[in-house]
Amino acid sequence: MKYQKTLLMSASCFLLALLCLVVWGYQKDRDLAGRIAPEILRFHVLANSNSSSDQQIKTDLKSFLLETMQSCPASSKEELSSYINEHTEAFEEKANAYLSQKGVGYRAHIRVTQAYFPTKAYGDLVLPCGTYDTVQVTLGEGRGRNWWCVLYPRLCFIDATHSILPESSRQELQFLLSEEDYRALFKEPVQIHIRLKLLQFFDGTP
C-alpha cells in the first residue's frame, strides 16, 4: 500500500512538472509570436467544405492567387498589405472568375484581417501560435479544412518535397528579425512533436 502511494505521488509530481514545462513553453511561444508578428503577413484560405472537390478547388485557387499577389514588387509588409487592400475587389473578381470557370457555385471573399493561428511547421521553420495579420480568403461557407502559409516575407514556395526553406527566404526573414528570434524559429522536429501536441488543449484545436 505504501509502495502504491509513493508511486502515485511520484507520477503526480512528474505530470505536474511536465505540465509546468508545457505551459512555460506555450507562454514562451506566445511571447515570440508577439515579437515577430508585426513583421509577418500570413495567407489563409478556408475551403467551402471538406469534400474532395472543394479541397481541390482550395488548392488550385490558392496557387492562382499567390501567383497574382506575389507579382507585387512590395519591399515591406506594409506595402504589400496596402497593395492588397487597395486591390481587394480586383483580386475577388479574378478569384470568382476562376471559380466560375471551374463550375463552382460559391464565391470567394478576400480581406486583410487578424487571425489566430496554432503553431505551424513550414519545413524546418516553426511559426509559434499567436495572432497575426493575414490575407484571408473564404470560399463559400468556409467550413472546410484550411490552408496557410506566409505571404511576407515570401515563404509560400517552401519545398514541400524536401521540407527545406530556400536560402533566399531564410536571408529575408533573418534581415527582419533579431538574431535570437530568428534562431528560435528553427526547432528540432522531435521537440515539436512532444511538446506542441500537448498544446492543442490550450490552443483549442482538434
Residue pairs with C-beta under 8 A, 6 or more apart in sequence:
21 195
22 195
22 198
22 199
23 202
25 195
25 199
26 129
26 199
26 202
29 119
29 128
29 129
29 130
29 199
30 128
30 129
30 130
32 128
32 130
32 181
32 184
32 185
33 127
33 128
33 129
33 130
33 131
33 132
34 130
35 178
35 181
36 127
36 128
36 177
36 181
36 185
37 130
37 131
37 132
37 133
38 77
39 77
39 153
39 176
39 177
40 77
40 127
40 132
40 133
40 150
40 152
40 153
41 77
41 80
41 81
41 132
41 133
41 134
41 135
41 150
41 151
41 152
42 115
42 117
42 132
42 133
42 134
42 135
42 148
42 149
42 150
42 151
43 62
43 66
43 69
43 134
43 135
43 137
43 148
43 149
43 150
43 151
43 156
44 115
44 117
44 134
44 135
44 136
44 137
44 146
44 147
44 148
45 58
45 61
45 62
45 65
45 136
45 137
45 139
45 146
45 147
45 148
46 58
46 136
46 137
46 138
46 139
46 142
46 143
46 144
46 146
47 54
47 55
47 57
47 58
47 139
47 142
47 143
47 144
47 145
47 146
47 147
48 54
48 57
48 58
48 106
48 139
48 140
48 141
48 142
48 143
48 144
49 140
49 141
49 143
49 144
50 143
50 144
50 145
51 144
54 139
54 140
54 144
55 144
55 145
57 99
57 102
57 104
57 139
58 139
58 144
58 145
58 146
58 147
59 147
60 98
60 102
61 95
61 98
61 99
61 108
61 137
61 139
62 137
62 147
64 94
64 95
64 98
65 91
65 94
65 95
65 110
65 137
66 149
66 151
66 156
68 91
68 94
69 80
69 84
69 91
69 135
69 151
70 151
70 154
70 156
72 79
72 80
72 83
72 84
74 80
74 83
74 152
76 152
77 133
77 152
80 151
80 152
81 112
81 133
81 135
81 152
84 91
84 110
84 112
84 135
85 112
88 110
88 111
88 112
91 110
92 107
92 108
92 109
92 110
95 108
95 110
95 137
96 107
96 108
99 106
99 107
99 108
99 139
104 140
106 139
106 140
106 141
107 139
107 140
108 137
108 138
108 139
109 137
109 138
110 135
110 136
110 137
110 138
111 135
111 136
112 133
112 134
112 135
112 136
113 133
113 134
113 136
114 131
114 132
114 133
114 134
115 131
115 132
115 134
115 136
116 129
116 130
116 131
117 127
117 129
117 130
117 131
117 132
117 134
117 148
118 129
118 199
118 200
118 203
118 205
119 126
119 127
119 128
119 129
119 192
119 196
119 199
119 203
120 126
120 127
120 148
121 127
121 189
121 192
122 149
122 150
122 155
122 158
122 165
123 158
123 159
123 160
123 162
123 163
123 164
123 165
124 163
124 164
124 165
124 186
125 155
125 158
125 165
125 173
125 185
125 186
126 185
126 186
126 187
126 192
127 150
127 185
128 185
129 199
129 203
134 148
135 151
149 155
149 156
149 158
150 156
153 169
153 172
153 173
153 176
154 169
154 172
155 165
155 169
155 173
157 166
157 169
158 164
158 165
158 166
158 169
159 165
159 166
173 182
173 185
174 182
177 185
200 206
